[in-house]
Amino acid sequence: MNWILLTILVVGSLLLHSSRFSLGILCGGLISIVNFHWLYHNLLNVFTKHLNRARKALLLRYYLRLTVLVFVLYWIISGNLVDVIGLVIGLSVVVMSIVFTTILALSKKNRIEEAR
């Protein structure tokens, strides 16, 4: 769902805004999706392999991920590479995807309950 939403936003922004704005959405979307997958794999790895050291391992990986994210965002924003509003919209892709998926799941659940 993340990739579909990012594609829709980038294509839509290419039609309506500048390429710099679209690049901001693309960069923000890629950063948020990669960050989300990195978090998923860290949690999966910590709780399946390092259960006895879960807290330390999770915190270490969290701070590592946060540090990388800060440096990447600093580089993008300070270099004036993309439109900041587009970047913020792109960074919201995962949140929008979660909200959209939740709405779909709840509406599906309601339709099943109504059919009974």
Secondary structure as the mmCIF struct_conf table of DSSP 4:
data_model
#
loop_
_struct_conf.conf_type_id
_struct_conf.id
_struct_conf.beg_label_comp_id
_struct_conf.beg_label_asym_id
_struct_conf.beg_label_seq_id
_struct_conf.end_label_comp_id
_struct_conf.end_label_asym_id
_struct_conf.end_label_seq_id
HELX_RH_AL_P HELX_RH_AL_P1 ASN A 2 LEU A 16
BEND BEND1 HIS A 17 HIS A 17
HELX_RH_AL_P HELX_RH_AL_P2 SER A 19 LYS A 49
HELX_RH_3T_P HELX_RH_3T_P1 LEU A 51 ARG A 53
HELX_RH_AL_P HELX_RH_AL_P3 ALA A 54 SER A 78
TURN_TY1_P TURN_TY1_P1 GLY A 79 ASN A 80
BEND BEND2 VAL A 82 VAL A 82
HELX_RH_AL_P HELX_RH_AL_P4 VAL A 84 LEU A 91
TURN_TY1_P TURN_TY1_P2 SER A 92 SER A 92
HELX_RH_AL_P HELX_RH_AL_P5 VAL A 93 ALA A 115
#
